[in-house]
């Protein structure tokens, strides 16, 4: 039997990386670029929230943890107000920018 080297699970590694605000920002931006699949962004937001700590976010947003977990599901459909609150708890904000025109 080969001696297996211990390795970290992908989720554990991702969670560690997402604790870095700049990495989390880029991760969410990339997910938001998946315009045809909005659930990709919510899944990414869930990963970032879990890395930061859902309890901490719940305290900051005044939403309970069960509500937060439900918002992050495929059928969660968060309001803009709750999305703003979650992003604020993560130290981020939602913004809009002009789309570059194709030539």
C-alpha positions as CSV (number, residue, x, y, z in Angstrom):
1,X,0.0,0.0,0.0
2,X,1.4,3.4,-1.0
3,X,1.9,6.0,1.7
4,X,-0.7,8.7,0.9
5,X,0.2,12.3,1.6
6,X,-2.4,14.2,3.5
7,X,-4.2,16.8,1.5
8,X,-6.8,19.4,2.1
9,X,-10.2,19.0,0.7
10,X,-11.1,21.4,-2.1
11,X,-13.8,23.1,0.1
12,X,-11.4,23.6,3.0
13,X,-8.8,25.2,0.7
14,X,-11.4,27.4,-1.0
15,X,-12.8,28.5,2.4
16,X,-9.3,29.5,3.4
17,X,-8.7,31.5,0.2
18,X,-12.1,33.2,0.5
19,X,-11.1,34.7,3.9
20,X,-8.8,37.0,1.8
21,X,-11.1,40.0,0.9
22,X,-9.4,40.5,-2.5
23,X,-9.7,36.9,-3.4
24,X,-13.4,36.8,-2.3
25,X,-14.0,40.0,-4.4
26,X,-12.5,38.4,-7.6
27,X,-14.3,35.2,-6.9
28,X,-17.7,36.9,-6.7
29,X,-16.9,39.1,-9.8
30,X,-16.2,35.9,-11.8
31,X,-19.4,34.3,-10.6
32,X,-21.4,37.4,-11.5
33,X,-20.0,37.2,-15.0
34,X,-22.0,34.0,-15.5
35,X,-25.1,36.0,-16.5
36,X,-27.0,33.1,-17.9
37,X,-26.8,31.2,-14.6
38,X,-27.6,33.5,-11.7
39,X,-27.4,30.6,-9.3
40,X,-23.7,30.5,-9.8
41,X,-23.4,33.9,-8.1
42,X,-25.6,32.8,-5.2
43,X,-23.5,29.7,-4.8
44,X,-20.3,31.8,-4.8
45,X,-21.9,34.2,-2.3
46,X,-22.7,31.3,-0.1
47,X,-19.1,30.1,-0.2
48,X,-17.8,33.6,0.8
49,X,-20.4,33.9,3.6
50,X,-19.5,30.5,5.0
51,X,-15.8,31.4,4.9
52,X,-16.5,34.7,6.8
53,X,-18.9,33.0,9.2
54,X,-22.6,32.8,8.7
55,X,-23.2,33.7,12.4
56,X,-21.2,36.9,12.0
57,X,-23.1,37.8,8.9
58,X,-26.5,37.0,10.5
59,X,-25.6,39.3,13.4
60,X,-24.5,42.1,11.0
61,X,-27.6,41.8,8.7
62,X,-30.1,41.1,11.4
63,X,-31.2,38.0,9.4
64,X,-31.3,34.7,11.2
65,X,-28.9,31.9,10.0
66,X,-31.7,29.8,8.7
67,X,-32.9,32.6,6.5
68,X,-29.4,33.2,5.2
69,X,-28.9,29.5,4.4
70,X,-32.3,29.5,2.6
71,X,-31.3,32.6,0.6
72,X,-28.2,30.8,-0.7
73,X,-30.2,27.9,-2.1
74,X,-31.2,27.6,-5.8
75,X,-34.7,28.7,-4.9
76,X,-33.6,31.3,-2.4
77,X,-34.5,34.4,-4.4
78,X,-33.1,37.1,-2.0
79,X,-34.4,40.6,-2.1
80,X,-32.2,43.4,-3.1
81,X,-32.3,44.7,0.5
82,X,-31.0,41.3,1.9
83,X,-28.4,41.1,-0.9
84,X,-27.1,44.6,0.0
85,X,-27.0,43.6,3.7
86,X,-25.0,40.4,3.0
87,X,-22.5,42.2,0.8
88,X,-22.2,45.0,3.3
89,X,-21.4,42.4,6.0
90,X,-18.7,41.0,3.7
91,X,-17.2,44.5,3.2
92,X,-18.4,44.7,-0.4
93,X,-21.1,46.6,-2.3
94,X,-23.1,46.1,-5.4
95,X,-22.4,48.4,-8.3
96,X,-23.4,48.9,-11.9
97,X,-21.1,49.9,-14.7
98,X,-21.6,50.6,-18.4
99,X,-21.3,47.7,-20.8
100,X,-18.7,47.9,-23.4
101,X,-20.2,48.1,-26.9
102,X,-19.2,45.6,-29.4
103,X,-17.7,47.0,-32.6
